[in-house]
Amino acid sequence: MTALRVLFFGTPAFAVPTLRALAGSTHEVIGVVTQPDRPRGRGQQVHPEAVKRAAMDLGLPLLQPERLRTADVLDRLRALAPDVAVVAAYGKILAQDLIDLPRLGTINVHASLLPRWRGAAPVHRAILAGDSHTGVTIMRVVKALDAGPTIASVGTPIDPAETSAELEKRLADLGAPLLVETVDRMAAGPVDETPQDESGVTYAQRLERHESRIDWARAALDVHNQVRGLQPWPLAAGTFLGDRTILLRTTVAHEKPLDVPPGTVSRVDRVSFEVATQPGAVRVVELQVAGRKPMPVEAFLRGRQVQPGAEFGPLPDAPAP
């Protein structure tokens, strides 16, 4: 098998297992393209993204262009003479001249079983929708969003308690060896590519801050899926005992109707409390009060008197946590 020259595009932590797997394979990572460092969080401090840190740790050539389609950037990438490009959550759509630049084209590691959940937030949308199964797809990149033919895939069940952050990490680890196997096959000769079934397409839109607002007038399972599907951002939140309060871990207590208004505490014990939904109730087991660290509800209840009938109200707005 001939070793291929691989150009890598990626930015967040999801892409790191794939980059490390490629760096440890028989193929040569000739360059890593990642987005420029940007200020983040309340302090607006500049921190390097996960792929940049990994590339520096591995001693790989690193490029952080503000724009990809300048003549200078294209000339630099062309001079690398890549055989294939690999994209893993780079964060920008590649233009056709970049897609076609490598001799064998460009492939992508996508965190869903395409054609379900094309787009920016496939892991979060799968959990928000209550999906019981997902996976990773390796596909050929085309100009249309995540619409290229698929080359390989691997599926996995979603645990009913699994958060989007936990699932994303697991999918990243599943996708890395699958990508290397695909590059191995491409090095050996042409690979089979399967067009996507357009009748099964769904889109995973980017998450927005307003989605963090908990609407208790929904079924218990929907609220539970919101809590686990919006991690690590924007997080499901409301107002409780006068404070902005983020829910981090919940379970579905039950799904039968209650004779109390949605958003009302319906039951309290030593380690948790339940909030009525419509129908059902959600048991809260871990939360975070604004300005404080995450804590189990058992610790939260030691310092507060929470009684049935207390209201877990809506947020007046949904600022970033």
Steps between C-alpha positions, in 0.01 A plus 500: 500500500631842403508759777290805416578865564207626711392861546284534813227757572357513853451726799326371820558201727283272282772508232793415726464118513490491119809721472691289752395178326622632165827618654553151639414323173720413202381818327667841524315800636662776295301788644227586750261783416303634794309818574675806646512542877202706617397653834244290686302503822418779739858623522541487121839339544668342200562128538623265225242249381549128560630416152765771517621366834509145366684601182764684701537203734546269200742739329283532189511799260218738597306758299239738646380712208226755562376433148560185296441632150784748473761435232772474764318233702404299194858511373632380837253209511566410139874497566446233767385263221241312707365167379185535708346754739314401816245730662382449859290784644709775342215749538495653152368375168778435249480651153509271200859585405613389847288185490658404168856600589621157627564229242238268657264775612369578848319283755319590820441345843137578587339422837174344380373221278437699184267608352353560848632817665699677234637827632673668792358331812423135421579361846289755687207475259497122522462514879251788492288295261514196727689282252601161638775435244766702317852455370780637285510524122803547276385674184645672198477876530296681235394863488148430634487469880587144612341366182785297355496125448584290805806275514478341846293522816475358850191509722452510875203517740442818699463437871184668641715679760784598264566871448597653169849574633548136601359367173713734290816377669397140443425565133835673457671186629287281270567714195878514528580135413224497238663796327844339501352179357338707225827676414671157493240381249542813288875438493438150367269611216153638425241459776127439471289810556126490570275796413290621792127436505357850468164386639661445840672837535464702821700810592679574826482877535749684719402533864380841617497657845123523523479118488630486858165622637313212659135472405348283771172479307653218294524129568751381758707315240528814283627705795746226597629487141543877503713478815732237358495627142620857565837419656750660525311799347252669527378278790141465621418765760228681689449711812480319833485657848592833339814378322578404144537124528640256243386138497787260430357156584140386504297186464140445399323446833176392333276592208155505660307830535528688829249726667753786532605767248800426275820642646391433858706285738285194555720291727818542708719236661850503645691476171271646234183688426241460227348769281164450329484496123199452274456211539737342749788621713876535470729407788789745539821340627775752408484874444701820499392828657630814325844591632557164666647165401287204388369297792287195569152590619578328831757776570267769368222394736723517809502877486150571374146426602332362187137412549237353267328789329818701436514635146781431254427794275613602153803714424432863415762449231766243417853640532796274440586300813 
